[in-house]
């Protein structure tokens, strides 16, 4: 299960923030209820980019063009019996 953004910031705060308790990776993992590998991964990302949001994911490109989308909507509005 992916961690929510606030949990990622908890990891950074608990282990590295100047005002935080500077816990070990194991202690942070227990506090946030995740695996130690997850803690290490997010701390590495924080050190590299100072960012903890989700990275863009690759996916299939759109199959229809915006014009085709408009045509489908127009057809559906004209012929309400078509499903």
N, C-alpha and C positions, 0 to 999 in steps of 0.2 A: 504494500500500500504506500502511495506517495505521501510525503509529509506536506502539511499545509504550510503556507508562508510563515505564519506566526511561530510554528514549531522550528522552522529553520533559523529564525532570528533568536529563538530561545537557545538553540545550540551554540550560536556565536556568542551570545551574552554569557552563558554559563561557562564557556571555556576560554574566551579570549578578551572579552570587554574589560576595560580598566576598572569599572565599578562592579564587575561580576565576580563570582566566587572562584573562578579559574579552576573548574573541576576537570578531572581526567576524562578521557574519551569514554571510558566504561561508565563512569558516574553520570555523565551527560546522557548517554544512551539509556540508562535506567530512568533518569528523570523525564526524558521526552518519550519514553516507551518505543524505542526503535533499536536497530542493530548498530553495533559499533562501526561497521563499514559505512553505514548511512551517515553517521556523525563525521567520519573522516572525509567522505565525499563532499559534504556540504561545507566543511571547513576549508577544504582545498578550493572549492569554487569561490568561497568568500575571499580567500587570499589572492586568487587570480584576478577576480573581476569586481569585488566588493558588491556583488549582486546575488540575490537569492531567489529571484523569480524563475518561473519555469522557462526553459529554453524553447525556442520555436521548434515545432516538430515537423518532420517531413510528412507529406501525405500525398495522396493522389491529386493531380491537378484537376481543375474543374472540367467536366465533360461538355457542359453547355455554355454557350456564350450569353452575355446579358440580353442580347436581342432575342435569342431563343427562349430565355426565361420570360420575357415580355409576351412573346407569342403564346406560350403555354398559359399564362395568366389570362390573356385576352380570350383564348379559346374556352377556358374554364368558366369565365364570366358569361360568355355567349351561350354556351351549351351546358347548362347546369345539370342535365341528366347524365352527362358523361362522368364516369368515375375513374 
